[in-house]
Amino acid sequence: MAEMIDNETGEIKIAPYVPDEDEFDGADFMEASGLASIGRDLILSMPEFSNFQEAKIRYYWKRAGGKSQGQDKLGACQKPSGLLGFVTGVDFIVWLAADHVKAWAMQDRLEPLLYHELSHMGFDVDESTDEVTYRVVGHEFEGFTGEWDRYGSWRDALRRAEMSVSQMQQASLNI
């Protein structure tokens, strides 16, 4: 793990070590205890994740993230099912792409990247039994800057994004 200083708070943080490709020994994945530590801290400290404190989650580094729709695939949150669900016994698998994290020199962005992947966790409650069923949820916002520039907030997702940006701008003015 590497030591970093948080520029906003001056607090010293420990960043998980990001493995090099040769450390995977030909495998596609390796366990990531440093990511698990950050993920656990996020789940315990963020109210939006309070329903997942009992969820079983495994964290991994993926040797190469590849691309999805032309964009670097930085990570994923998956709900194992079938044989994989049976063998792992976990509710979610979260992985981050070691190659992209290293190439982008984004060790200081691991927490927001993990937050993003954890935000894909969802759940349903059976009202008759109170049984919780976990699931993966899609993004709240999907769009293009050109779409937003040309047509404005014409969809609900764009309106929510615009409200969030406006709130962030207002908060920064109040500092």
N, C-alpha and C positions, 0 to 999 in steps of 0.2 A: 504494500500500500504506500501511496505517496502523500506527503503532507502538503496542504494548500492553505492559503489564507483567503477567507471570504472577504471580497473587496467592500461589501456593504457593511458588514458587522465587525470586521477585523478579527473574527474568530478563526482559530486554526481548525481545519477540518482534515480528516483522513480520507483520501480518495482511494478507491480500490485499484489494485494493480490491473492494468489492461494487458492481457497476454499477447505475445507476438505469435505470428502464424506457426512458426516452428515448434512452439510449446504445445500445440494441439496434437502432436505426434500422429498426424494424418487423420485425426478425428474431426468431425464437424462441430462438436460441442464440448465444452468442459464446464464443470460446476463453478459457480461464482459466489463464494461466501461473502465477499465484499459487497456485491450487489444485494445479496440477501439481507445484509445488515442495514443498508440504506433503505431497502424496501420495507423491512420491519419497522424502522424508525418512522417512515412516511405513514404507514398504516396505523401506527399507534398515536401519531401526533396530529393527523389531519382528520377533521370531523367527517369529511366526505368519504373516508375509507373506514369509518367505524364499524360498518356491517361486515367487514372482511377480517376482523381481528382473529376469528377462529378458522379462517380459510387456510388450507394447506397449499403453499406456493413454493415452487422450486425455481431457482434463478440460474441461468446459464450464460456463458459467453458463446457466441457463434463465431466460428473462424472467419467466415465471409458472409456478409449480409446480402450481397447481390443488389438487384434493383427490382422495383415494382412500379409499373407504369412510367418508366423512365427516371424515377427518383431513387436515390439510395435508400435501401431498406435498413433502417437503423435498429429496429427491434420489433418484437411482437409479444402479445399476450395471447395465449392459447388455452382453450378448455379441452383437456385430453378426454377422449371418449373411447368407447370400445375397449380393445385390448390394451392400448396405451393408458387409458384411464384405470383399468384394472391393475396393470403392472406397476404404475407409478403410485397409485393411491392418492394423488394430489388433485386439488380443485383447479389450479392454474399453473401454467408453465410460462415464465417470462424470460426472454432472452434478448441480449443486446449484441450487435455486430461489432466484434473487436476490431476488424479491419477499418470500418468507417469511423469508429470512435477514435482510433489512433490517427487515421489520415486527417480527420477534421481537428485533431488536437483538442478534443472536447471533453477531457476528463472533468473539467470544471462544470460541465453540463450534464453529468450523469444523473444528478438528482431530478432535474426537470424532465430528462428523457425517461427515467424510471417512473416519475409521476404520470407522464403521458401513457406509458404502457399499463400502469395500474388503473388508470382511468377507464380502460377498456373492460374492467371487471364490473359485472352486473349481477343482479340476483332477482329472483321471484320468490314470493312467499305464498304457499298454498293456504288460503284462508280457512279451510276446514281442518287442516292438520297443523298449521303453523310451520310446516316443513319448508326449509330454505333450499332453493335450487340455484346454483351459480350458473352464470352464462357470460359470454363475451358480448360487449356492445360496440357499435360502430361510433365513429366520430360525430360529435354534435355539429361540427362545422365542416363543410366540404365546399370548396368553391375555388375561383380563380381571381387573381387581382384584376385582370382585364375585365372580367364579368362585373366585378364590384365597381371598377372605375367607370365602365360604360353605362351600367344600368342601376347602380346604387343598390340599396338593400331591398331588392325585389322579392326575396324569399325569407321565410322565417329564420332560417339558419344564418343568413346574412344580417338580418336585423339584430339577432342575439350577439353576433360577433361585433357589430357596430356598437351596441350598448356596452359590451365588455371593454372595447377600446376606449370609448368615451369615459367610462368609469376609471380606467387606469390613468388616462390623461388628467382627469379631475383630481385624482389622488396625488399625482406627482406635482400638480400645481399647489396643493395644500401643504406640501412639505416645507 
